[in-house]
């Protein structure tokens, strides 16, 4: 059976499974729609949370960015996993005890203000819609390659699939669909990694293979990769920080971490289990399931980068002269996978020196010794452009793995993107129907009409996200990083202060949220264009690209969060304190049940 047919079969079967589950678990009440009726087993919820967590950014883009950035890509590993621990261990149990399953509902009640609730909805919508753009980008990338359609058509198909199981199934449908998606995506991620690790190092565990010696030369894997990339003019793989500075690396990590803790689609997960103890248990299980992918990603990134260089330059594997005329890959001898990806527009070639071969190197290098060697070899500029988002999906093809493995990766990539898109759409839906319509404008709305409003708002969000996914502001993981920065700067500080500060009042929270959101969006839009529209950038107003102490827009959420905390604190000091009952409520939520009896020892 040829690759295309196998891909259609495996992807088709996985889609049939998701839609079958959605039909079985369709929501008939708002409780089932928002929190799956609150009766999900902790292990099942842990698996669904992991699928929700491991989005297109984690599955498709993260290892690609690690492959490109090397050490700098570790911000994603540290930020996202650290953020999850922060959320699961510090915030989620308190929010669960408070009993409000949406972030705006918590903020509205804790800060005794519908204005605060409305501002929280706005922040949530901006963060979640930006996040969904990243997922739709990933869906487009996966569909365009494996179904042989354009990225645009891929996004339309993805919108249709998500619509069918998210709108009709709600959280109940999404939860059980995500369990199936987790199983698909984790097998799809780890099986190719095991094969590739065995091929390169002889070690079946990619986590250990990364630190092992290469079979080809007996040298350590990372030392070999470092030598290859520096010899070709790229930055050293194991030492170069994100954005070129350690300050930016730190801010990037913190932004992803606290953004994670402020994202609503993961917080809502802790309400789908029966008790607070189950919420803690499911958080632990989710961490185990997440760790399988996140500990494999560095190996996938490094090995993909090595295999790519080895494919384009035959002397990479032999240790010979990389500048030799016959080392570069001939244009008419490109492997089939390159042709398949070239049709998507995500892999591009240009024979700049007319020698009929492909030179892949960093022509923007500042190393005069390297540039002199490149010029002496007759190289006239880099001739291959690789989109970071293709590295994981192309990895099994680069390593010449069997067709069924390649098809499995296609299904995994789609599962990852669709699972998170569904969770985010539910968060958007609940914010509009539950927090705005029921909480602010029409408190007496019937359950049936609230459910209908939720489904309509979800459908609207799918259309908007699809449209924006056609014109994304960057790579899938980069776009998602922006969403985390927005959540970090607007929602995290007020959630944190709402739980741990009795003196934070509604005025402080509202002004803080608006300040954090405005500061972050101002800097992001300066780089990415107003509302991510190309051509509307205003870099001159922020001192040029990364003009604020070299901080990239993806890392700026940390600055926004600091502004949010400071402004909220200062405003709360000059305005009326929260009512007495709110202070007691905060105290009650923070204090474990039975603590009052544990005295006198």
C-alpha positions in Angstrom: 0.0 0.0 0.0 1.4 3.4 -1.0 2.0 6.2 1.5 -0.9 8.4 0.5 -3.4 5.5 0.8 -2.0 4.4 4.2 -2.2 8.1 5.4 -5.8 8.4 4.3 -6.7 5.1 6.0 -5.0 5.9 9.4 -6.2 9.6 9.5 -9.7 8.6 8.3 -10.0 5.9 11.1 -8.8 8.4 13.7 -11.4 11.0 12.6 -14.2 8.3 12.6 -13.2 7.4 16.1 -13.3 11.1 17.3 -16.7 11.7 15.7 -18.1 8.4 17.0 -17.1 9.4 20.6 -18.5 12.9 20.1 -21.9 11.4 19.0 -21.9 9.0 22.0 -21.0 11.7 24.5 -23.1 14.6 23.1 -24.0 17.1 25.7 -27.6 17.5 26.8 -27.1 20.0 29.7 -24.9 23.0 30.5 -23.1 20.9 33.1 -22.2 18.3 30.5 -21.3 21.0 28.0 -19.0 23.0 30.3 -17.6 20.4 32.8 -18.6 17.0 31.4 -21.1 16.5 34.3 -18.2 16.6 36.8 -17.9 12.8 36.7 -14.7 12.0 34.8 -12.1 9.6 36.4 -8.9 11.3 37.5 -6.7 9.1 35.2 -8.9 9.7 32.2 -9.0 13.4 33.0 -5.2 13.4 33.3 -4.9 11.9 29.9 -7.5 14.4 28.4 -5.6 17.3 30.1 -2.3 16.1 28.6 -3.9 16.0 25.1 -5.4 19.4 25.7 -2.0 20.6 26.8 0.0 19.1 24.0 -1.2 21.2 21.2 0.0 21.7 17.7 2.6 23.9 19.2 4.0 21.0 21.4 3.6 18.3 18.9 4.4 20.0 15.5 6.3 23.1 16.3 8.2 22.8 19.6 10.7 20.2 18.4 11.0 22.2 15.2 11.9 25.3 17.1 14.3 23.3 19.3 15.9 21.9 16.1 16.3 25.5 14.9 17.2 27.2 18.2 19.0 24.5 20.0 19.5 25.5 23.7 17.3 28.5 23.1 14.4 26.2 22.5 14.6 25.0 26.1 12.4 28.0 27.0 9.4 26.0 25.7 10.3 22.9 27.8 10.9 24.9 31.0 8.1 27.4 30.6 5.3 25.1 29.6 6.1 22.3 32.0 7.0 24.7 34.9 3.8 26.5 34.2 1.7 23.4 34.4 3.2 22.5 37.8 2.5 26.0 39.0 -1.1 25.8 37.8 -1.8 22.3 39.1 -0.1 22.6 42.5 -0.6 26.3 43.3 -3.7 27.7 41.7 -6.1 24.9 40.5 -6.9 23.4 44.0 -7.9 26.8 45.3 -10.0 27.6 42.3 -11.6 24.3 42.6 -12.4 24.9 46.2 -13.8 28.3 45.3 -16.2 26.4 43.0 -16.2 28.7 40.0 -15.3 26.7 36.8 -14.5 29.7 34.5 -11.8 32.3 35.1 -14.1 35.3 34.5 -16.6 33.8 37.0 -13.9 33.5 39.6 -12.7 37.1 38.9 -16.3 38.5 38.8 -17.2 36.9 42.2 -13.8 37.4 44.0 -13.7 41.1 42.9 -17.5 41.6 43.4 -17.8 43.3 40.1 -19.5 42.6 36.7 -17.0 45.1 35.2 -14.1 42.9 36.4 -15.9 39.9 35.0 -16.3 41.6 31.6 -12.7 42.7 31.4 -11.6 39.2 32.3 -13.8 37.9 29.4 -12.1 40.3 27.0 -8.6 39.2 28.2 -9.6 35.6 27.9 -11.0 36.0 24.4 -7.8 37.8 23.2 -5.5 35.1 24.6 -7.6 32.1 23.5 -8.3 33.4 20.0 -4.5 34.1 19.5 -3.9 30.5 20.8 -6.4 29.0 18.4 -4.7 30.7 15.5 -1.6 28.7 16.3 -3.6 25.5 16.4 -5.3 26.3 13.1 -1.8 27.0 11.6 -0.7 23.5 12.7 -3.9 21.9 11.3 -3.2 23.6 8.0 0.5 22.4 7.9 -0.5 18.8 8.7 -3.4 18.6 6.3 -1.6 20.3 3.4 1.2 17.7 3.5 -0.6 14.5 4.2 -3.8 15.0 2.4 -2.2 16.6 -0.6 -4.2 19.9 -0.3 -3.2 23.5 0.3 -2.8 24.8 3.8 -5.9 26.9 3.3 -8.1 23.9 2.4 -6.5 22.1 5.3 -7.6 24.8 7.7 -11.2 24.6 6.3 -11.3 20.8 6.8 -9.9 21.2 10.3 -12.6 23.8 11.1 -15.3 21.4 10.0 -14.0 18.5 12.1 -13.6 20.6 15.2 -17.0 22.1 14.7 -18.7 18.7 14.6 -17.3 17.2 17.8 -16.8 20.4 19.9 -20.1 22.1 19.2 -22.2 19.0 19.7 -20.3 17.2 22.4 -19.2 20.1 24.6 -16.7 19.2 27.4 -18.1 15.7 27.7 -17.4 15.0 24.0 -14.1 16.8 24.1 -12.8 15.0 27.1 -13.4 11.5 25.8 -12.2 12.5 22.3 -9.0 13.8 23.8 -8.3 10.5 25.5 -8.3 8.9 22.1 -6.3 11.8 20.7 -3.7 11.5 23.4 -3.1 7.8 22.6 -2.8 8.6 18.9 -0.4 11.5 19.4 1.9 9.9 21.9 2.4 6.8 19.8 2.9 9.0 16.8 5.6 11.0 18.6 7.5 8.3 20.4 7.6 5.5 17.8 9.6 7.6 15.1 11.8 8.9 17.9 12.7 5.4 19.0 13.5 4.3 15.4 15.6 7.4 14.7 17.5 7.1 18.0 18.3 3.4 17.2 19.5 4.4 13.7 21.8 7.2 14.9 23.0 6.0 18.4 21.9 2.4 18.8 20.0 3.4 21.9 16.2 2.8 21.8 15.4 5.5 24.3 15.6 8.9 22.6 16.1 10.6 26.0 19.3 8.6 26.5 20.2 8.6 22.8 20.6 12.4 22.9 23.5 11.9 25.4 24.9 8.8 23.6 27.7 8.4 21.1 26.9 8.3 17.4 27.2 4.9 15.6 28.8 6.7 12.6 31.8 8.2 14.3 31.8 7.1 17.9 31.5 10.8 19.1 28.8 12.2 21.4 25.6 13.1 19.5 25.5 16.7 20.7 29.2 17.3 20.1 28.8 16.0 16.6 25.8 18.3 15.9 27.6 21.3 17.4 30.5 20.8 15.1 28.3 20.3 12.0 26.1 23.5 12.6 29.1 25.7 13.5 31.1 24.5 10.5 28.1 25.6 8.3 28.0 29.0 9.9 25.0 28.5 12.3 25.1 29.3 16.1 26.3 26.7 18.4 23.5 24.3 19.1 24.0 23.7 22.8 24.8 27.2 24.1 22.9 29.9 22.1 20.1 31.5 24.3 16.6 32.4 23.0 16.6 35.8 21.3 20.4 36.1 21.7 20.4 37.0 25.4 20.0 35.2 28.7 17.7 38.0 30.0 15.3 37.3 27.1 15.5 33.6 27.8 14.6 34.2 31.4 11.7 36.5 30.5 10.5 34.1 27.8 10.4 31.2 30.3 8.6 33.2 33.0 6.0 34.5 30.4 5.3 30.9 29.2 5.1 29.7 32.8 2.7 32.2 34.3 0.8 32.4 31.0 0.2 28.6 31.4 -1.1 29.2 34.9 -3.6 31.8 33.6 -5.0 29.9 30.6 -8.6 29.0 31.1 -8.9 25.9 29.0 -6.6 24.0 31.4 -8.1 25.4 34.6 -11.6 24.3 33.6 -10.3 20.7 33.4 -10.1 20.5 37.2 -13.8 20.8 37.4 -14.6 17.7 35.3 -13.6 15.4 38.2 -15.8 14.7 41.3 -13.7 16.1 44.1 -10.7 18.3 45.0 -8.6 15.2 45.8 -9.4 13.9 42.3 -8.4 17.2 40.8 -4.9 16.9 42.5 -4.7 13.3 41.4 -5.6 14.0 37.8 -3.0 16.9 37.8 -0.3 14.3 38.8 -1.4 11.9 36.1 -1.4 14.6 33.5 2.2 15.5 34.4 3.2 11.9 33.8 1.5 11.8 30.4 2.9 15.2 29.5 6.5 14.2 30.5 6.6 11.4 27.9 6.4 13.9 25.1 8.4 16.7 26.7 11.4 14.5 27.6 11.4 13.1 24.1 11.2 16.5 22.3 14.9 17.6 22.7 16.0 14.3 21.2 13.5 14.7 18.3 14.7 18.2 17.6 18.4 17.5 17.7 18.2 14.3 15.6 15.9 15.9 13.1 18.5 18.8 12.7 21.3 16.3 12.2 19.4 14.1 9.7 18.4 17.2 7.7 22.1 18.3 7.4 23.2 14.8 6.6 20.6 14.5 3.8 21.7 17.7 2.1 25.4 17.2 2.6 26.8 13.7 2.4 30.0 14.6 4.2 28.1 15.3 7.5 27.8 11.6 8.2 31.4 10.7 7.1 33.1 13.7 8.8 34.6 14.8 5.4 35.0 18.3 4.0 31.6 20.0 4.0 32.7 22.4 1.3 33.7 19.7 -1.2 31.9 20.2 -4.5 30.5 16.7 -4.6 29.2 16.7 -1.0 26.2 18.9 -1.7 22.9 17.1 -2.7 22.2 17.2 -6.4 18.9 18.9 -7.3 17.6 16.1 -9.5 18.5 13.5 -6.8 16.4 15.0 -4.0 14.6 12.4 -1.9 10.9 12.0 -2.5 10.0 13.6 0.8 11.5 16.9 -0.2 9.4 17.0 -3.3 6.2 16.3 -1.3 7.0 19.1 1.2 8.1 21.5 -1.6 4.5 21.4 -3.0 3.2 22.8 0.4 5.4 25.9 0.1 6.9 25.1 3.5 10.2 23.8 2.0 11.8 26.0 -0.7 14.9 25.7 -3.0 16.7 28.2 -5.1 19.9 27.3 -7.0 21.7 30.6 -6.6 25.1 29.5 -8.0 23.7 27.4 -10.8 25.7 24.3 -10.0 22.7 22.0 -9.8 23.3 21.2 -6.2 21.8 22.4 -2.9 23.9 24.3 -0.4 22.3 24.6 3.0 24.1 27.0 5.4 23.9 30.3 7.3 24.7 33.0 4.7 24.0 35.6 7.4 26.9 34.4 9.5 29.3 37.0 11.0 32.2 34.6 11.0 34.7 35.9 8.4 36.7 32.6 8.3 33.5 30.7 7.5 32.3 33.2 4.9 35.8 33.0 3.2 35.5 29.2 2.9 31.9 29.5 1.5 33.0 32.0 -1.1 36.1 29.9 -2.0 33.7 26.9 -2.5 31.7 28.9 -5.0 28.6 29.2 -2.7 26.4 32.3 -3.5 24.0 32.1 -0.6 21.7 29.6 1.2 19.6 27.6 -1.2 17.1 25.9 1.1 14.5 27.4 3.3 12.9 25.2 5.9 9.7 26.1 7.9 10.3 25.1 11.5 6.8 23.6 11.7 7.6 20.8 9.3 10.5 19.2 11.3 8.5 16.7 13.3 6.1 15.8 10.6 9.0 15.4 8.1 11.2 13.6 10.6 10.2 10.0 9.8 10.5 10.7 6.1 14.0 12.3 6.5 15.0 9.2 8.5 13.5 6.9 5.7 11.1 5.1 8.2 8.3 2.8 7.0 5.1 4.4 5.5 2.9 3.4 8.4 5.1 5.4 10.8 4.8 8.5 8.5 1.0 8.1 8.4 0.9 7.7 12.2 2.7 11.0 12.6 0.2 12.7 10.3 -2.7 11.4 12.5 -0.8 12.5 15.7 -0.2 16.0 14.4 -3.8 16.4 13.6 -4.9 14.9 16.9 -2.7 17.3 18.8 -3.9 20.4 17.0 -7.6 19.4 17.1 -7.6 18.4 20.8 -6.3 21.8 22.0 -8.4 23.8 19.5 -11.5 22.1 20.9 -10.5 22.9 24.5 -9.9 26.5 23.7 -13.1 26.9 21.8 -15.0 25.6 24.8 -13.2 28.2 27.0 -14.3 30.9 24.5 -17.8 29.5 24.4 -18.2 29.4 28.1 -16.8 33.0 28.5 -19.4 34.3 26.1 -22.5 32.3 27.0 -21.9 31.7 30.8 -19.9 34.7 31.9 -21.2 37.5 29.6 -24.7 36.5 28.6 -25.8 34.7 31.8 -23.4 36.5 34.3 -23.9 40.1 33.1 -26.6 40.7 30.5 -29.3 38.1 31.1 -29.0 36.2 34.5 -32.5 34.6 34.0 -31.6 32.9 30.7 -32.9 29.3 30.5 -30.4 26.4 30.5 -31.6 25.5 26.9 -30.9 29.0 25.6 -27.6 29.3 27.4 -26.5 26.0 25.8 -27.6 27.3 22.4 -25.7 30.6 23.0 -22.6 28.5 23.9 -22.8 26.5 20.7 -23.3 29.6 18.5 -20.4 31.5 20.1 -18.2 28.4 19.6 -19.2 28.2 15.9 -18.3 32.0 15.6 -14.9 31.4 17.3 -14.2 28.6 14.9 -14.8 30.8 11.9 -12.7 33.7 13.3 -9.9 31.4 14.3 -9.9 29.7 10.8 -9.8 33.1 9.1 -6.9 34.3 11.3 -5.1 30.9 10.9 -4.9 31.6 7.2 -2.8 34.6 8.0 -0.8 33.6 11.1 1.6 36.1 12.7 4.4 33.4 12.9 5.2 29.7 13.5 2.6 27.7 15.4 4.7 27.7 18.6 5.6 31.4 18.2 1.9 32.3 17.9 1.0 30.2 20.9 3.8 31.9 22.9 2.2 35.3 22.1 -1.1 33.9 23.5 0.6 32.8 26.7 2.2 36.2 27.0 -1.3 37.8 26.8 -2.6 35.4 29.5 0.5 36.0 31.6 0.1 39.8 31.5 -3.7 40.1 32.0 -5.2 37.1 33.8 -2.4 35.4 36.0 -1.7 38.4 38.3 -5.4 38.9 39.2 -6.0 35.2 39.8 -2.9 35.1 42.0 -3.8 38.2 44.0 -7.4 37.0 44.2 -6.3 33.8 46.0 -3.4 35.1 48.1 -4.3 38.7 48.9 -7.2 39.8 51.1 -6.6 43.5 50.4 -6.7 43.4 46.5 -10.0 45.2 45.5 -12.0 45.4 42.3 -10.6 48.7 41.1 -7.1 47.5 41.4 -7.8 44.2 39.6 -9.7 46.0 36.7 -7.0 48.7 36.1 -4.2 46.0 36.5 -5.8 43.7 33.9 -6.3 46.5 31.4 -2.7 47.8 32.0 -1.1 44.4 31.5 -3.1 43.7 28.4 -2.6 47.1 26.9 1.2 47.2 27.5 1.7 43.7 26.1 -0.5 44.2 23.0 1.2 47.5 22.3 4.6 45.8 22.1 3.4 42.7 20.3 1.4 44.7 17.7 4.5 46.9 17.1 6.3 43.7 15.9 3.4 41.7 14.4 1.1 44.4 13.1 -2.2 45.7 14.6 -4.5 42.7 15.1 -1.7 40.7 13.4 -2.4 42.4 10.0 0.8 42.6 7.9 2.0 46.1 7.0 0.6 47.8 10.2 3.8 47.4 12.3 5.1 50.4 14.2 8.6 49.3 15.4 9.9 52.9 15.5 7.6 53.6 18.5 9.3 50.8 20.6 12.9 51.5 19.6 13.1 49.1 16.7 12.9 45.2 16.8 13.2 43.9 20.4 13.8 47.5 21.4 13.0 47.1 25.1 16.3 45.7 26.5 16.4 43.1 23.7 13.1 41.4 24.9 11.2 39.7 22.0 7.5 40.1 21.7 6.9 36.4 22.6 8.7 37.1 26.0 7.1 40.4 26.7 4.2 38.9 28.8 6.5 39.0 31.8 6.9 42.8 31.5 3.1 43.1 31.1 2.6 40.9 34.2 5.0 43.1 36.3 3.1 46.2 35.2 -0.2 44.5 36.1 1.0 43.6 39.6 2.5 47.1 40.3 -0.5 49.1 39.0 -3.1 46.8 40.7 -1.2 47.1 44.0 -0.8 50.9 43.8 -4.5 51.5 42.8 -5.8 49.2 45.6 -3.8 51.3 48.2 -5.6 54.5 47.2 -9.1 53.0 46.8 -11.6 51.4 49.1 -10.7 47.9 50.5 -12.8 44.8 49.6 -15.9 44.2 51.7 -15.5 42.1 54.9 -17.3 39.1 53.5 -14.9 38.9 50.5 -11.9 39.0 52.9 -13.4 36.1 54.8 -14.1 34.2 51.6 -10.4 34.5 50.5 -9.3 33.4 54.0 -11.7 30.4 53.8 -10.5 29.3 50.4 -6.9 29.5 51.4 -7.3 27.5 54.6 -7.5 23.7 54.3 -10.6 22.1 55.8 -10.0 20.9 59.4 -7.0 23.3 59.9 -8.8 25.0 62.8 -8.8 21.8 64.8 -5.1 21.1 64.4 -4.0 23.4 67.2 -2.8 23.0 70.7 -0.1 20.4 69.9 
